[in-house]
Amino acid sequence: MPADSVQETAMLDPLDTQIMHRLQLEPRRPFAHIATELGVAEQTIARRYRRLRRDGIVRVIGAVDARALGENDWIIRLHCRPDGAVSVAQALAKRDDAAWISIAAAGAEIIFSLHPRSRQDRDDLLVQRLQRSAPVHDIAAAMILHRFVPRDVIDWRGRQFVSGSESDAVTSDYSESELTIGDADRMLLDLLARDGRTSYTVLARSAGMSIGRVTRRIAALQAGGILYFDLDIAPAAMGSGTAAFLWLRVAPAHLESVGRALAEHDEINYAAAISGPFNIFAVLIATDTNALYRYVTTKMSALEGIHSFELSPVLHRLKQAGSRTTGGRLDHPAPLAPRSSKK
């Protein structure tokens, strides 16, 4: 699920907003380049970003595309006792493979995305742990089959496509056929998941690799579509609004056209074809409940092929792409446990 577009709010001045917009387009863009574009000192840009990150407003993360590794992402929907939903959601938020955790539907529903690293991890959570959790009444798991992207999108989920010069740096030592994830890669990915702007020097020292080798390896992971960078933005920085999850049951002949149309709507932040009785899942953002109603009764209702739908207003978000949230701000990630890495 992509980060929402940042708005100017009471906690952000115009310069903060401009910095964040540029980082949305290129999360690892050098501060010197941003400073030149905005006509301010590089130290000012660096200081502003450090403050925004320290205050839990924004964080650059490195993320892994499950499909590039032959894995799958899932959307999980749990119906729970309202008095037990928070404890279940908090337990899920501690897992590295669970993200975008929200409580919806008057506190009786938890919706989250799951990226299990193995079938065993997936079954352990869905078949064993959640089935045995007393507050959980029902589990619906839908595999994400296809993501719909707007035609004029500049940057999808903050993904950074490798430039020509970077592509040239991917040597034969790291050809696409050899892009399997090893221990050193896990170390790099774990570090970038916590801070996507970690310098090559720090990455090299932590992974026990040379700076040149780390630079080439990250370029190779990006070129292979495995690694991308994103900007995680706190809900508190998004301004006031109403979020809701939209579940659509669409005729197969209209699945593609409806999905593409939804992706073009300004109110839709994310849309995907999924498995299960509802075959499209979308994240809807509106200014208020009246705007939510108008969207459903005008723009959505005009799309041909929709048989039925459900709307689940979001009450509380506990975790985003890679960050737990408290009071609408991003929590600082826990430090990595020390471990040895292979050269």
C-alpha positions, 0 to 999 in steps of 0.5 A: 500500500502506498503512502498517502500524499503529504499535505501542508498541515499545522506541523509542517511549514511550506519548506517541510512540505516541499522537502517531503514531496521531493523525497516522495519522488526520490527517497535517497535523493542527496540533500545537496540536490534538494537544496539546489532545487529549493534554493536553500542551504544543504545544511538546512535540508539535512537539519529539517529532514533529521527533525522530521524523522526524529519527531516521527513525521517521516521516514525513508525505508527500503522495502522488498517486492515480494513478487520479485522473489517469487513470493506473495503479498496477502490482504488479511481481514479478521473479524474480532470481538471489539474488546479484543481487537486492539490486543490482537492488532498490537501483537501483529504490529510486532511482526516484521511480515505484517504491515498496514495494520488498521482497526476498522468497522466500529472496532470489530475488524482488523485489516493488514497486509502480510508478506510471509517469507515462507509457506511455514510462516504464513501457515503458522500465523493464519492456520495456527496462531490466529485460529487459536486467538480467542478474540478472532471470530473469522479470518479471510485471506486474499492473495494480491493478484495485480496492482492497478497503477495510474497512467501518469504515475511518476513514482509507484510506491516510491520505487526507484528505478535504477539509472543508466549509470547505476545499471552499468555498475551491476557487474557480472558478479551480480547478474540477474540470474544470481539475484538470490537473497543471502545472509549479507543481503538480509543484513542490508535489507534489514538496515535499509528497512529501518533507515532507507537513507543509511549511507553506503559507508555504514552499510558496508561496515555493518555487512562486512563488505566493501563500499564498492561491493555494497553499492553494486549489490544495492544497484543489482537488487534495485535493477532486479526489482527486489529492492525499492525505496519509499517514504513513510509519512505519519498519519498526523502529517496527512491532515484531517480526512476519512479513510476507508477500505473498499471491497468490490465484487466485480464481474470478471469481464470488467475487472481490468476496466474497473481496477484501472478506473479506480486507480485514476480516481484522486480519492483512491490511494491503492487498488488491487485485484485479489482472490476471494469473493471480493475481487478488488480491494482499494483504500479510499481517502475522503475529506469527510463522511459526506465526501465519502458518500458522494464518491460511492454514489457518484464516481464509483457507482458510475463504473460498469460491472460492480455487483456489490461492495462493502465499505469499512471506515478506518478507526485507527492505524497501528502500523504503516509500511514499515513503522508502528504508529502512536498518536498519529506519529511514526515510532522509531524502529527497534535496533537490529539484534547483533549478528554475524554476516558473511562476506 
